[in-house]
Amino acid sequence: MTTFVLVHGAWHGPWCWDRLIPALAARGHRATAVELPCDQVDATTEDYLDAIEAGITDPEDTVLVGHSLAGLLTPIVAGRRRVRELVLLAALLPLPGSSWREQLSSLHPMSNGYEENYLPRRRVDELGRTVWPPEDAAEIFYQDCTPEDTAEAVARLRPQGSAPIVERTPLIETPSVPIRYIACTQDRAVSPEWGAATARERFGATVEWFDASHSPFWSRPDDLAEVLVKPPRNQ
């Protein structure tokens, strides 16, 4: 039995794994969802890392799964805790010595149109956190979901603080654990081509291609569970 520690991305919360957790349980595995301090204005990167580390109780039997923004954080924790495997799901990827904002400025990792067409639509609330208009969140994150499922997810999104974006990563070296990158072919938020190539280059990751949007835990939880429980295969 494997324990999957699931770490959500920006604007989300542990609720986004509610469909995947029973799908993993039906296949004989445990799963727990971490809550990141996304909406806390004063939260630092270390606060995010502490939240993830607190969710890992048995590293040798843990597969750590980081979605989207959590891809900036989970490689650091995987190195500190030496988990069994790190899975990066439609994830952003850290570059030692750089912040994510600096990567956006110089490398344009989201050149699938997100930077040009979607980032300008974000709004900033009175506390300086970013938020999405509901119609834009639906279009970017959940385009392969039913209207009812999309509405339910969008209603649960929350503001996102800036720390993981503007603070330079504390990552120094690639964690010495097996690493797998799941690239979602319909992803409108993170370029799957960039993610796959960069995961191989920076982390020596095995890549799995999955036909889904940026949020496969919501649109295709059973199929995603099948991908997660199978041993990674070389591409």
Secondary structure as UniProt FT lines:
FT   STRAND          3..7
FT   TURN            10..11
FT   HELIX           14..17
FT   TURN            18..19
FT   HELIX           20..25
FT   TURN            26..28
FT   STRAND          30..34
FT   TURN            38..39
FT   TURN            41..42
FT   HELIX           45..54
FT   HELIX           59..61
FT   STRAND          62..67
FT   HELIX           68..72
FT   HELIX           74..81
FT   STRAND          85..89
FT   TURN            96..97
FT   HELIX           100..106
FT   TURN            109..113
FT   HELIX           114..118
FT   HELIX           119..121
FT   STRAND          123..124
FT   TURN            126..127
FT   STRAND          130..131
FT   HELIX           134..141
FT   TURN            143..144
FT   HELIX           147..155
FT   HELIX           163..166
FT   STRAND          179..184
FT   TURN            185..186
FT   HELIX           192..203
FT   STRAND          206..210
FT   HELIX           216..219
FT   HELIX           221..229
//
